[in-house]
């Protein structure tokens, strides 16, 4: 079985959404909404009400060197926005 949850997204926007009990995660590209909800409920012991997913395109990067121009691409990834039940919360800094 593949690892469903890769890492939490700790950005300024996601921190603001935590006030509404919404959390963001980078997840496996093959994971569906049901698997994501089960993984979060099992790992953090909370109740998930809603899961929204989106596929993010990887950025293209260009590097200029003496040998010429090299272009590359970051890999595509999948983001999940999870809404929890009223009163539930996840503390990411608890296990540090």
Order of alpha helices (4+ residues) and beta strands (2+ residues): beta-alpha-beta-alpha-beta-beta-beta-beta
